[in-house]
Each structure stands twice: as C-alpha cells, then as structure tokens.
C-alpha cells in the first residue's frame, strides 16, 4: 500500500515532538540526579569530562531523537507499531559506544584501586584553581590551573591526545551523516520512516578509533598531578609539602621551581617535600622583591605535571 503524504506542518510537528522527548528525558535525569547541568552526565569521577561518556551520550540522544521523529511520521501515516527493523550497523555503533564507555570506566577504576593511577577529585581541583587565582591575583592563573585538568580532547596535563581526537572526529562525522540522512528522509515525499543505516566503512573506522582509545588507556601510566602546596607560601629555609598523584619516587623524578630543578624528597607517590631554596634558582642569587609567586611542577614517569603556584615570602 502506498504511504500517505505528510504535510510540512506535520513534519515540523514530528521534529518538535522528538525534541520534546529529549527534554523529557533530560528533566527525568535532572530530577533523579538533583543536578540541572547536563554536562555532569559526561563527567568522570574526578570531575573532568569523559570522552567515552560524551560519545556514548551523543549517540544516545541522536538515536532517541531520530526514533521519536520517524515514529510520529509513521503514526501519521496510520502505522502505530514500533519501528522493529533497526539496522544492524546502528545497533552495532550503539553497542560500541556503550561498551567503550563501560570498558574505559573499568580500566580507570582498576588502575585507581591498585594504586597505578590516582585521579584528583573535584574539590582538590577547585582548591588548586583557587590558590592559583589568589597567588597571582588574576583570573588567568585559575584558567591555567584548570587547563591541566584534562578534557574531551586532552590528557590530564592538558596536552592534545591523538586517541581522543581520532575517536571524537569519527564519532562527530558519523553522527553528522546520520542526522543528514534522517533530515533527508523527513523532507522526502513520501516520507521514509525507517531508521537509516550507518555505512560499514565508517563503522569500521569508528571501531578502530575506539579500540585505539581503549588501547591507549591500557598502556598509559598515570599522569603526575600536583595540588595546592602546604603551606601555600613560606620563607626560604622552610619545609613545604606538595600533595599530588602519580608523582613517582625520589629516583627518576624531579621537582622544578619556575622550570629550574630543586632538591626534593618523595615520601610516597602522592606527595613531595622540599625546603624553600635560600637563593632564587633562576639567578643563583638571593631572592629579590619578596613575596614572589613561583610555579612548581614535577617530572615523573617521563611526563610533566601541571604547575601550581607557590609564594616565596
């Protein structure tokens, strides 16, 4: 039987209903989690955005939207049954994204439990950013501290990470093509109400990129991270403790003050202690114009940590 024609008005109505379904899902999630910030849905345990969670989230909302819109148009044509024929590649990509997010969480959780990786908490990050802003007296310092917290396309030091860039690149490409196909089906006459498939070659590229992302997590040693020094400022000759994560040990690790190495000790991989130098490491002469804000960082496991401000008083 030939499908009945659908007016432009009904097509727009279907799109609005699809958006309404997404809003309803958002409201249910916000009420249950008591958080109205949708970004928290893609945050990891340390408060940083998770790449695997984001690509999972994007595919989820795109598929829900497409299903709702096409079902409304299907119902307008007199067919109220569910869209039972879901393309295999579409099921596969949703399984890929779900599996990648679950595997990434399992890998990170296992590393944290065994002490191989330690992730900074949101409170520790906030304290570091606040100390940076207070020490430098500007918003720029807080931004610099926050830049080292990792992100969708960055590792924990703030450097671009190719594995994340590749995975998100192919994810956004596939989602864009999928949405373009859905829009074309809605605009066509008669309307095509079946869910579109995803090209197999693009599916393979996404699978390879997600495999590379998980492989990178499996072989990555925790990036060193520094938190607020205790105390945040001290005079020359005074002892200072800098807490952190993945800081290595006295053998093979180095603490720097304004990019100049200074003597330090590692009681554990989660803290480093040092005595404020009597002379400025940059000049070798006595400190001038105190108090002076300097930057501390650690090199461990072949990686460089974020910088944290410290005031020499």
C-alpha positions in Angstrom: 0.0 0.0 0.0 1.3 3.4 -0.9 2.3 5.6 2.0 0.0 8.6 2.7 1.6 12.1 2.1 2.6 14.0 5.2 2.3 17.8 5.2 5.2 20.1 6.0 3.3 21.2 9.2 3.2 17.6 10.4 6.9 17.2 9.6 7.8 20.1 11.8 5.4 18.8 14.5 7.3 15.5 14.5 10.6 17.3 14.9 9.2 19.3 17.8 7.9 16.1 19.4 11.3 14.5 19.0 12.9 17.5 20.8 10.2 17.3 23.4 11.1 13.6 24.1 14.7 14.7 24.6 13.6 17.5 27.0 11.5 15.0 28.9 14.5 12.6 29.3 16.6 15.5 30.4 14.0 16.5 33.1 13.8 12.9 34.4 17.6 12.6 34.6 17.9 16.0 36.3 15.2 15.3 38.9 16.6 11.9 39.7 20.2 13.2 40.0 19.3 16.6 41.5 21.6 18.3 39.0 20.3 20.6 36.2 23.7 20.8 34.5 23.6 18.3 31.5 27.4 18.4 31.4 27.5 16.3 34.6 26.3 13.4 32.6 29.6 13.1 30.8 31.9 13.9 33.7 34.1 11.2 35.2 34.7 10.5 38.8 37.4 13.3 39.0 35.0 16.0 37.6 36.7 16.1 34.2 34.7 15.5 31.1 35.0 11.9 29.8 35.5 11.3 26.1 33.9 7.9 26.1 30.9 9.1 28.1 30.4 12.0 25.7 30.4 9.9 22.5 28.0 7.4 24.2 25.8 10.4 25.2 25.8 11.9 21.7 24.8 8.6 20.0 22.1 8.1 22.6 20.3 11.4 22.1 20.7 11.3 18.3 19.1 7.8 18.1 16.3 8.7 20.6 15.5 11.8 18.6 15.5 10.0 15.2 13.4 7.2 16.5 10.8 9.6 18.0 10.5 11.8 14.9 10.3 8.9 12.5 7.7 7.0 14.6 5.5 10.1 14.8 5.6 10.4 11.0 4.9 6.7 10.8 1.9 7.0 13.1 0.6 9.9 11.0 0.6 7.5 8.0 -1.6 5.1 10.0 1.0 2.7 11.3 1.2 2.8 15.1 3.5 -0.2 15.6 7.1 0.2 16.8 10.0 0.6 14.4 11.1 -3.0 14.7 13.6 -3.2 11.9 16.6 -1.4 13.4 19.7 -1.6 11.0 22.5 -3.9 12.3 25.1 -1.2 12.0 23.1 1.2 14.1 22.8 -1.4 16.8 26.5 -2.1 16.5 27.5 1.6 16.9 25.3 1.9 20.0 26.9 -1.2 21.4 30.4 0.1 20.5 29.8 3.4 22.3 28.2 1.7 25.4 31.0 -0.9 25.5 33.7 1.7 25.1 32.3 3.8 28.0 32.0 0.8 30.3 35.4 -0.6 29.4 37.1 2.9 29.9 35.5 3.2 33.4 36.5 -0.3 34.3 40.2 0.3 33.2 40.4 3.6 35.1 38.7 2.1 38.2 41.0 -0.8 38.2 44.1 1.4 38.0 42.8 3.6 40.8 42.1 0.6 43.1 45.6 -0.9 42.5 47.3 2.5 43.0 48.7 2.7 39.5 46.6 5.8 38.8 45.2 8.4 41.2 42.6 10.9 39.9 42.2 14.3 41.5 38.8 15.0 43.0 36.7 18.0 42.1 37.4 19.5 45.5 41.2 19.1 45.0 41.0 20.7 41.6 38.9 23.6 42.9 41.4 24.2 45.7 44.3 24.3 43.3 42.5 26.7 41.0 41.5 29.0 43.9 45.1 29.0 45.2 46.3 29.9 41.7 43.9 32.8 41.5 44.8 34.1 44.9 48.5 33.8 44.4 48.6 35.6 41.1 45.7 37.9 41.9 44.1 37.4 38.5 41.6 35.1 36.7 44.4 34.0 34.3 46.0 31.8 37.0 42.8 30.0 37.7 42.5 29.3 34.0 46.0 28.0 33.8 45.4 25.6 36.7 42.1 24.4 35.1 43.8 23.9 31.8 45.7 20.9 33.2 42.7 19.0 34.3 42.3 17.1 31.1 39.3 17.2 28.8 37.4 15.7 25.8 40.4 16.0 23.5 43.2 16.4 26.2 45.1 14.2 28.6 45.4 15.0 32.3 48.2 17.5 31.6 46.1 19.5 29.2 48.1 18.3 26.1 46.1 17.2 23.0 45.6 13.4 22.9 45.5 11.9 19.4 43.5 8.8 20.5 40.7 11.1 21.8 40.8 13.4 18.8 40.5 10.4 16.5 37.6 8.8 18.3 35.6 12.1 18.6 36.4 13.0 15.0 34.9 9.8 13.5 32.0 10.0 16.1 31.0 13.5 15.0 31.4 12.6 11.3 29.2 9.6 11.7 26.6 11.5 13.7 26.5 14.3 11.2 25.9 11.9 8.3 23.3 10.0 10.3 21.4 13.2 11.1 21.7 14.4 7.5 20.1 11.1 6.3 17.3 11.4 8.9 16.6 15.0 7.7 16.6 13.9 4.1 14.1 11.1 4.9 11.8 13.6 6.7 11.9 16.0 3.8 11.3 13.5 1.1 7.9 12.7 -0.4 6.7 10.2 0.6 8.4 10.3 4.0 10.8 7.4 4.7 10.0 6.3 8.3 12.6 3.5 8.7 15.8 4.2 10.7 18.7 4.8 8.4 21.8 2.6 8.5 25.4 3.6 9.0 27.9 2.9 6.3 30.0 -0.2 7.1 33.3 1.5 6.3 32.5 4.4 8.7 31.5 1.8 11.3 34.9 0.1 10.9 36.7 3.5 11.3 34.8 4.2 14.5 35.6 0.7 15.8 39.3 1.2 15.1 39.3 4.6 16.8 37.5 3.3 19.9 39.9 0.3 20.0 42.8 2.8 19.9 41.3 4.9 22.6 41.0 1.9 24.9 44.4 0.6 24.0 45.9 3.9 24.9 44.2 3.8 28.3 45.6 0.2 28.9 49.2 1.2 28.4 49.1 4.7 29.9 50.8 5.3 33.3 49.0 7.9 35.4 49.9 11.4 34.6 51.5 13.3 37.5 49.2 15.9 39.1 50.1 18.5 41.8 47.6 20.0 44.2 47.8 23.1 46.5 51.1 23.2 48.5 51.0 23.1 52.2 51.6 25.8 53.2 50.8 27.8 50.0 53.7 30.2 50.9 56.8 30.1 53.0 60.1 31.8 53.6 63.5 30.5 52.4 64.7 27.6 54.5 61.2 26.5 55.5 59.8 23.0 54.7 56.9 22.6 52.3 54.8 19.6 51.3 53.1 19.4 47.9 50.3 16.7 47.7 49.5 15.1 44.4 49.0 11.9 42.5 51.3 9.7 40.4 54.4 11.6 41.4 56.8 8.8 41.1 59.7 8.5 43.6 63.0 10.2 44.5 64.7 8.1 41.9 63.8 9.2 38.5 61.5 12.1 39.4 62.4 15.8 39.6 60.7 18.8 41.2 61.1 22.2 39.5 60.6 25.7 40.6 59.9 28.1 37.7 61.3 25.3 35.4 64.6 25.1 37.5 65.3 21.8 39.3 65.5 21.9 43.1 66.2 19.3 45.7 63.2 17.4 47.0 62.1 14.1 48.6 59.3 11.7 47.8 57.8 10.2 51.0 55.3 8.5 48.6 53.8 8.7 45.1 51.2 11.1 46.5 53.4 13.8 48.0 56.7 15.5 47.5 58.5 17.6 50.1 61.2 20.3 49.7 62.9 23.2 51.5 62.4 26.6 50.1 65.8 27.5 48.5 67.8 30.3 50.1 68.6 31.6 46.6 66.5 32.1 43.6 67.2 29.1 41.3 66.8 31.3 38.2 69.6 33.7 39.2 71.6 31.8 41.9 71.5 35.0 44.0 69.4 35.9 47.0 65.7 36.4 46.4 64.6 39.9 45.4 61.3 41.7 45.9 59.6 39.2 48.1 57.0 37.9 48.3 57.3 36.3 44.9 54.9 33.9 43.3 56.7 31.0 41.5 55.4 27.8 39.8 56.1 24.3 41.0 55.9 21.2 38.7 57.0 17.6 38.8 58.6 15.4 36.1 57.8 11.7 36.7 57.4 8.6 34.6 58.5 10.6 31.6 55.6 13.0 32.0 55.4 16.5 33.3 52.7 17.5 35.8 50.5 20.7 35.9 52.0 23.8 37.5 50.8 25.0 40.9 51.6 28.5 42.4 53.7 28.9 45.5 54.6 32.2 47.2 58.1 32.7 48.5 57.7 35.1 51.4 
